[in-house]
């Protein structure tokens, strides 16, 4: 057995997030198209003598029960009947509260790494059940393909790569503040048209992305949560309009925000728009350009 394991935890964007209504358990039924992107946190796991020791390059992430890495490690050791004994170091690059799935991805990486570090005591099904209990997006990050997710987001159907995105460039804008996922969903009750979407949009978008060009598919990009989030933070809608007006083939808010993304045909255009964006809105925003 190894004594240490290192994992990269990717970010994601939602190419569609269609809320279908509120469930009796308080969660929301939804369908979403999730796409992994090449922006990574790095986690290093080393066997220790006892307990779960956690350290992070971002001081805002505490070693307590709100921490998804600690919760994932605690759940793993409980399910595998192994005494907790690991040191975890998290190098944080994915912005916090950004709608990019950083916390969920870190939790999934923790489950995979600990299962490897302690000689695979848990099956894939057991890890998937654990992931679903930790959070809606966690199960998606146990695998590395795009996916169509249903339920509250924990029912994952991996799909084949999207031909229309091949060779494109993703431009991410994080405004420097996060949005609470719980708050965003709670606010949907004020906007019935966004709360009660019609099912089938996710499957349609997947088929378009696989078989058509991006211009055709982009008409189906949709996020129910833009309605409440843009109502409170109208600057995000302005970002989106600016990106579309300057040559983006598709634009959307990812997850519950606050990140807005755009897809460009070339890296030259993406870099040009990044420069224009910072000239117009200032340098306080975090931005990144990633190849899809």
N, C-alpha and C positions, 0 to 999 in steps of 0.2 A: 504494500500500500504506500502511496506517496505521503510525504509529510507536509507538502504545501501544494496549492492549486491556485492558478490565476485565471480569471474569467473577464472577458469584455462584455459589457451589458449595453446593447444598442438602444437607441431611441426609436420612436415610431411616429408616424403621422397618420391621422384618420383622413382618408380620401372621401369618406362619407360617414356621417353619424346621424342616423334617423331614429328619433325617439318615437316609440309606438304607443306609449301610455304608461301610467303608473300602476304598479302591481300591488296586490294585497299585502305583500311583505315589506312594502315601503320602497323597494327598488323600482327602477324603470325598465320596462321591456324595450329593447332596442335592436337595431341591426347596424353593423358598422363594417367598413372595409379598412383594415389595418395594414400598414406598409412599413417594414423595418428599414431604418436608414443608418448610414455610416457615421453616426455620432455616438461615442461610447464613453460610459463610465468604466473604470477598471477596478476590479475587486481582487484582493489577495487573501487567501485563507491558509492559515498555518495551524497545525495541531498544537494544542497547549495542554497544560496539566489539568486545568479545571475551569469551568465557566465559559461564558461568551464575552470576549473582550472586543470592543469595537472602537475604531478611530476613523475619522474622515477629514479630508482636506478642507471641507466646508464646515465651519463651526456652527452653522445653523442646524445641522443634522445631529441630533442628540442621541445618546446611548440610553434610550428608554423605550417604553412600549408603543410610542408613536412611530418608531423607526421600523420600516418594513423589513430591513435586513435582519435586525434583531428578532423580529416576530417570525420571520421565515426560519431562522436558525433554531429558535425555540421550538417551533412546530416540527422541524425535522428531527431534532433529538428526541422529542416526546414520542413521535410516531415510530422511530427506529429503535427505541429502548436503548439508546447509547447515552452515556453520561456526557453532558455538554462539556466540550473541551476544545475551543477554537479561538484563534485570534483573527479578526477581520479588519482589513484596511481598505477603505473606499476612497478612490481618487475620483472626485466628482467633476464631470465636464458638462453633463446634461443639465440645463437650467432647472431650478426647482419651481414647482407649481406652474409649469409651462404648457401642459397638455401634450408633452412629448413622451410620457410614460417612464420617466427615469426611475422613480421609486419602484414601480412594478417590475421593471427590467432588472433592477438590482435584487429584488426579492427572488425572481426566477433564477438569476445567476447564482444566488446563494443556495437554493435548493439543488441545482445541478452540481455545483462545486462540492457541497458537503456530501452528496451521494457518491461522488467520485472519490473524495478524500477518505471516506469511511467504507470503501469497498462495496458500493452499490447495494445497500440493504433494502432500498425501496424501489418498487416497480414504477414504470412510466405512468400507469393509472393512478397509483398512490400519490405520485408527485403532482399529477394534474388535479386531483381532488384537493390536495393541500394548497395548490396555487389558486384554485377557485375560491377557497375559503379566505385567502389572504387579500384578494382584491380582484376586481372585474377584469383587468388587463393582464394579470400575472401569467395566466395560462398561455396567452399568446406568445410570451417570450420564452417558453420552454422549447420552442421550435424556431426556425429561421426563415420561413416562407411568408409571403403576404397571406392574409387570411380574411375570410368573411366570418364575423363573430355575431352570435345571437344570444338570446336570453338577456342577462344583464351585461353581456359582453364576455362571459366566461366560456361559452360554448364555441369552440374554435374549429373552423373548417379551412385547413390550408388550401391555397389555390396556386395554380401555376403562375409563373412570372408574367407581368403585364408588358406585352410587346410595345404598347404605345409609350411606355415610360423609358424604354431602353435608350441610354445615351443622353437623356435629359439631365438638367441640373436643378436641384432643389435649393431655394433661397429661404432661409428661416429668419424671422424677426421676432425676438423676445423683447418686450418693451421695458423690462426691468422690474415688473411687478407680476405676481402670480394671481391666479383666480382659483378660489376654492371650488373643487368639483362638487361637493355637497351643496354649496350655495347655488351654483349654476343650475343643478337639477331641481332644487327647491323652487327656484324662480320660474320654472316652466309653467307652474300652475297659473301664473298671471298671463300666459300666452297660449291659449288652448290650441291654436293652429300649429304651434311648434311642439306641443305636448303629445298630440295625437296624429302622428304621421301615418301614411299608408305603407304597409309592408310591400317588399319586392324591389325597392330601389337599390339595395345593396347588390343583389344578384344581377340586376340589369347593368350596374356600373362595372362589376367584374367582367361581364361578357363584353362590354364596350372596350374596356381597357385591354382585353386580350385580343380583340378582333378588329378594332377600329383605330383611327388616329386620335391623338390626344385632343385635338380641337373638338371632335365629335363627343368624346367621352367627358370632357370637362364641363359640358352643359349639365351633367348629372352629379357633379360634385356638390355636396350639401351637408350642412351641419345644423341640426335643430338648436344647438346651444348658442349659436351666434345671436339668436334673437334676444335672450336675456342678457348675455354678456355684452353685446354691442350697445344695448340700452343703457347699461351702467358705464361702459368704457367706449364711448363713440370714437376715440382715437384709433381703435383697432379697425373699425370700419373704414376710416380714412386711409390707414395703411393699406388695406386690401384694395381699395379703389385706386390708390396711387400705383400699386404694383401691376394691376390689370391695365391701367392706362399707359404703362411704360413697357409693354411688350410681353407680360406674363401670359402663358397659354392657359394657366389655371391658377386660381388663388382660393384659399380657404383658411379658416381658423382650425387648428388641430385640437381635438378633444374638447375639454372645457376651457381652453385657452390657458395662458394668454398669447401663445405663439400663433402668428399668422405666417403662412407659407405661400410661396409662389413657385411655379415650375417654368423654367426657361429652356429654350432650344439649345443655346450655346453658353459656355462658361464666360465668353466675352461679354455677352449681353447681361448675364447675371452679375458680373463684376461692375459693369457700367451702372446698372440699376442700384447696386449696393452703394456705390459712390454718390449717386444722385439722392438716394434715400437719406444718407447721413448728412448731406448738404441741406436737405429740406427739413429733416426732423431732428437733427442733432446727433451727436456721437454716443449718447447715453444708452441707446438700444444695443443689445447683443445681437449680432448677426452671424450667419454661417452659410457657406455655399457647399453643397454636397452633390456628388455624382450619383444618379439613380441607376 
